[in-house]
Structures are given as structure tokens and as C-alpha cells.
Amino acid sequence: MLGDWSTDILQHDPMRIYRAKRDAARRTVTSKYNIIGFISSGTYGRVYKAQSLDDEGKIHAIKKFKPDKEGDVVTYTGISQSAIREIALNREIDHENIVALKEVILEDKSIYMVFEYAEHDFLQVIHHHSQTLRSPISTAFLKSLIYQLFNGLVYLHSCHILHRDLKPANILITSSGVVKIGDLGLARLIYEPLQPLFAGDKVVVTIWYRAPELLMGAKHYNKAIDCWAVGCVMAELASLRPIFKGEEAKLDSKKNVPFQRDQLLKIFEVLGTPDEKDWPGVVDMPEYQNMKRLDPFSNRLSDWCQSRIRTPSGYELLRELFAYDPDNRLTAKDALQHKWFYEDPKPTWNAFQSVPAHQIPPHRRITQDEAPSMMPQPAQNTSHQASFASLSGGGPYGQATGGNGTHAPSRKKARMH
């Protein structure tokens, strides 16, 4: 009797009825998007190229976060910190030089983030010039890429957001030549954060792009780490290889961060060993005594730039981005006004404007043989789908480890000369 009564109550529970109707009306990912192919995978999931079935056939990138595993059984243990940050930040921001988040879908205990699609990224451009064309990136192309990158970074920093993982693979370019900063999985708000930046993220920024204050064990840091990373990206575009390509010393069993000896040596070999005059705070850094044991080096950045940057103003921009003292490092806002951008050739909003058609990198490569859970069965493939798949080229879509951002207060462009 009691059982019949409780069943009857549940059947007529308004909230339960509402949820059932809502869930039944919710559309699945594959009912809204045609999955064209697999792009890349990373720590947290996989990224796919997809065509909207509703929005005039627009192309998107869908990042699927993996559910957690316990043994051989897939279980739902909540949403990762990275996914929460990425979703929260992307919902609040909107800017032409940040990858836009279209929607977030929760289905079968997996999270799907649907982003605008970009056919290229900086890493793909570097590989194309070094491996295929075997020629350097032109100054006009380089300036346009870096100017737009700074334009997006100014917006992020104006929103009190540190990206914390700027590197070529995370910076995209659309087929119309618009640079898009992506992958906000490591990004953090720095305006009144709920906990110190060091808490929960002992290691940030891929080692080759990591600022010296982080390598020296700083617990507190600011927007200057992103500007150092942009300097590394600019140098890599100019030389077609990382400027500071060190070996990372891994965390020990107790998750202690080791002294990054090799990476610091790679920096010192180009920029010289910092002293108290260059960087007054260096003597207070946790790794200062370890640093003092390294062989001393003198600054040879000017020599490095001779055959790569080739202009005094370009060298000056790099020198100011590579200032050891974070308080003296050039800000993204000031970088936009740097004289290098005002000299001919000037940057353009279509970064490919000065690039001959035969030198533009091929479209991003996609595959059909990964992640069958998202891919249609062979019998379902149509010539229409295949025609989209044939647009593929080379290069990763950033990493599936974080995200791709967007921004809101202002869509206004900084003035392009």
C-alpha cells in the first residue's frame, strides 16, 4: 500500500515530470552536428571537426572531455577543474582575436564544448615554412600574426585573465587570416582570486615558453608571464625553431617542482645571466642559490636577431619582452604601440594578405579512424561528408587539454595602420 502511494507521488512530482520532458526535448550532439573527422587528442579529451546541421552548415571544432575511469568501468566523478575554468571564462568573454565558444552540451556524462573553427595554427605555419617551403616567414606576415596576438592578449589582460599556456599550438588562424587565441584550460582570473595562483597549479606554461620568474620558483606572478611567452612565440616564428628549447625536469614523487637547470641555461645562453642590476628581486627567488652555481653567460640577443629579426626595432621589441624583471617587461598594451608595428611593412587584419596563395599552409589534417563513438558508421558516410573531409590539411587544433577562449567588454579593434 505504502509502495503504491510513493510510486504515485513520484509519477505526479511536477519537478520530475518537468525534468523528464526537458531531457526528452534536449537534442544530442549528433542531431545538431555532422562529425566530419578527428583532429587531435590531449590530456582531457579529443577534438573533432564538425558541420552544423542547423546554422547554415557552419564548421565548428567540438572538444569532447573524457569521463573519468575507475579500473575498466567508466564512471562519472564530476567535471575537471580545467573544464570548469574553460567553460566559465569562455562564457564571459567575446573578442575577434579569441576563439569563440558557441555552446556547451552535457550528454551521457560527457561534456562537449563547441567552438568556432580555424583552419590553421602557428605551429602548422612554422612546420610549413621549415619543412615544405624551406624559407623564413616574411616580415609582413610575422608582424600581422604578432600584432593580432597582442590585440587578443590585451583583451584577455583587460578582463584580468592570465592565459598561462601561450604557445604556437594554442594560437589559431582562420582561413581569412584572423588570429585566434585558444585553449583557456590553464587560464586564471587574477582579480581577487579565491586562492593563490600557485595553489592547484604548481607548474604552468609549457617549459620552452615559461618565464624566468616561474623557472626560479616564484609563488606570485602576473601578466608578464604571458608577454614573455609571446616573445618566445615571436622568436620561434622568426627562426622556425624554439629559441629556448630546454629539457624539462619532471616533478618528483611528492609533486615537488625541481630546479629547471637546462631550461634556464638555454635562456642564459641567449640573454646572459641575470644579476641584481637587471632584476633586483632575483636574489629573493627560491632557486637563486641553484642559479648561482651555473656558468655565467653574456647577452647575445642582438647577435641572435641579426639574421632572424633583421631590424633594430624588431630586436628592441624582443629585448623588452625578454626583460628578466617582470615589472620592467613590456606589457601587451604597450607592445601594440611599439614602433616595429608602425614601420613598413605594416601589419594587416588579414594575416595572409601579403602571402602568395601557393605559400599559404594547407588546411588542417583530419582523420576518419579515431574515436568511433563520435564518428558516423561507414554506411552513413555520404559523398557530401567526404567532400568536407577532403578539405583537411596538417596541424593540431591546439590541444584538447584546455580550451579556446572568447571575450566580451569590447569588440573594437585596436587601430590597424
Secondary structure, DSSP 8 states (H G I E B T S, - for coil): -HHHHHHHHHHT-HHHHHHHHHHHH---HHHHEEEEEEEEE-SSEEEEEEEESSSTT-EEEEEEE---EETTEE------HHHHHHHHHHHH---TTB--EEEEEEETTEEEEEEE--SEEHHHHHHIIIIII-S---HHHHHHHHHHHHHHHHHHHHTTEE-----GGGEEE-TTS-EEEB--TT-EE-SS-SS-TTTT-SS-S-GGG--HHHHTT-S---THHHHHHHHHHHHHHHHSS-SS--------TT------HHHHHHHHHHH----TTT-GGGGGSTTHHHHHTS------HHHHHHTTT-SHHHHHHHHHHT-SSTTTS--HHHHHT-GGGGSSS---SSTTTTS-GGGS------BSSS-TTTS--GGG--HHHHHHHTT--S---S-TTS-B----S--------
